[in-house]
Amino acid sequence: MLEDYEGAYPNDEFHGKDGPFHISLNDNRLLEVVQACETAAKELGYKVKKDFNSRQEQSFGATDLKTTKDGRRSDSYTAYIKPILKRPNFKVIRHAHVHKIELDDSNRATGVVYKRNGEFITVKARREIIVSGGSINTPQLLMLSGIGPAAHLQSVGIIPKVDLPGVGQNLQDHPFAIVGPFLFEKPISFMPNRDTKMEDAVEYVSKGTGFFSVNPVGASGFISSSLESSGQWADIQVFQYNIGVDRATTYLINQLCGLNDGVLETFFEPHMNTDGNFGAATIGRPKSVGSITLASNNPEDKPVIDPKYYSHPDDITVHVDGIKFLVNLYENTKTFAKYGAKLASNKFPGCEDEIFKSDSYWECLVRQVSTTLYHPSGTCKMGQSYDPMAVVDTHLRVFKVKGLRIADASIMPTITNANLNTPTMVIGEKAADLILDDHINSDYTHHEL
């Protein structure tokens, strides 16, 4: 059981109890504007009060929070690692950088070499090695170890040991773009500089509640783009950010989008200290595919990450559809008209030559502000042995290598049509079952050399 659910949508079919992840209700002090988003979506014909973790369809609903009992964000460390740190058969080595996986002459993974405090240390494996470095570091480590596309390895001075062309390929991600601010005439949004006081910090530290525990994403929705012909299978996720325009908002969005210094300051200046919302859209099923490659054979060098966002023309069309939906939601519904909601009328820097609110303007905006939603996946994809781009089999074992398994989002053949956090945890849970099953039944050699 993965979750301990105390959220807004209790349902035994889709949610569990007593798991390591605690799911809680979002703070209700911004409830009015969250309910406004749901009501506006209902005006446009969408289902509301929908649990996104049930069967997927076009719908809107308030967001739950994945938190610990004290109001802090729950993650894989707090849920899985921290509780077992004192186990005698478990050891965490901090400040260690793994340089390579060692292979013997039969291509069996025998150990790993890592560097810590300037010293190189080799750890030998008695049974197998499980790599959980994520969709960027896992393919990097495999390639540094001589496992990957032979021609690319040779080009950076690495002797290929196992030619697996799919390592580092098939990179998929959810591009993310913000639109706004949608300015309000009423003070119903969260303004960090206005609405937080020292007492809020004390409340958060002592009780895990208050404004510092609030998720800025109040509501979210799944909608279909103009390219989704059935109209039933959502391919866009949109988000409502319940924050107005102030200096703290400027800093937060700059951190999120990585924009050049001064861009947001210039854009937001006419609206500073005004209540409002921001919307955001992400592509649920992107068609653009990127890659992870090595910059050199030096393990200390960062890999080359090329997501190739919008390299498939359909992706920019879908993303623009998501932005246009959000503008329609805020500007053309009776619900948000009550708050005088209007998109800021000044053009975003870099898009001044485009006609405001035209498709070309929205495309320009998306290309200016889009960023990663931190959902990289697919770079060591699962597949059948006859697929030349497959890296692992259905038990997560690396093809052509003995004693090596991968358990992270890199094994996904196709990115999930929503957030990756929980699906990646499920991969870890499933990997644990597969490892136990393989060793108990001694069925670990069916695909080996």
RAGI-V11084 format. One line per field, one symbol per residue. phi: phi as a letter, one per 20 degrees, with the letter a starting at -180 (. if undefined). psi: psi as a letter, one per 40 degrees, with the letter a starting at -180 (. if undefined). burial: I if it has 9 or more other C-alpha atoms within 8 Angstrom, else O. A space follows every 50 residues. Layout:
BEGIN
phi->???
psi->???
burial->???
END
This chain:
BEGIN
phi->.eddeceecfaffdcccmefeedcfffefdfgffffffffffgenefcld efeeffafacafeececefenefebfffedegfdgeffdccddelddfea eedefemefdrcdcdblndecddedecbddecenfdfffffgffendqfg fffffdndffdcecfefnemfcbdfccdcqfeedecedeedgfeedcgff fffffecmcnffdfefefcbbdcdefeeffmddfccddcddecedbfffg ffffffemefgnffgffegfdgmdfrcddbccefcfefcdbdcefaeefe effedcflgmfeffffffffgffffffffeeccfffffdmfbfgeeffgn dfeefgmfgfffffggffdfbfemcfbnebffaefeefefdcefdmeffm cemccccaffeffcfferfegfgfffgfffgfffffffffeldccfdfg
psi->hdighfaeghhddeiiieidhhhiiiheefdddddddddddddeeiiifh heeahhihiiiiiihhiideeihiadddddddeedehdfhhhhifhhhdi hhiaeefhheaihihhfehhhhhihdcihhhfeiedddddddddeehahd dddddefhhhdhhgdeheifhiigihhiiaihhieigeihhdddeiiddd ddddddefiadeehhehdiiihiiieegddedhhehhiihhfhahadddd ddddddefiihedddddedeehfhiaiiiiiihdgiehhaihihdaehee iiihhgefhedhddddddddddddddddddefiddeddefhihheiihhe edeihheiddddddddddeiiieffiieegiiaideheeidiaeeehhie hifhihgaeeehdhiifaieddddddddddddddddddddefgeedei.
burial->OOIIIIIOOOOOOOIIOOIIIIIIIIIOOIOOIIIIIIIIIIOOOIIIOI OOOOOOIIIIIIIIIIIIOOIIOIOOOIIIIOOOIOOOOOOOOOOIOIII IIIOOOIIIIIIIIIIOOOOOOOOIOOIIOIOOIIIOIIIIIIIIIIIII OIIIOIOIOIOIIIIIIIIIIIIIIIIIIIIIIIOOOIIIIIOOOIOOOI IOIIOOOIIIIOIIOOIIIIIIIIIOOIOOOOIIIIIIIIIIIIIIOOII OOIIOOIOIOOOIIOOIIOOOIOIIIIIIIIIIIIIOIIIIIIIIOIOOO OOIOIOIIIIOIOIIIOIIIIIIIOIIIIIIIIOIIIOIIIIIIOOOOOO IOOIOOOOOOIIIIIIOOIIIIIOIIIIIIIIIOIOOOIIIIIOOIIIII IIIIIIIIIIIIIOIIOOOIOOIIIIIIOOIOOIOOOIIOOOOOOOOOO
END
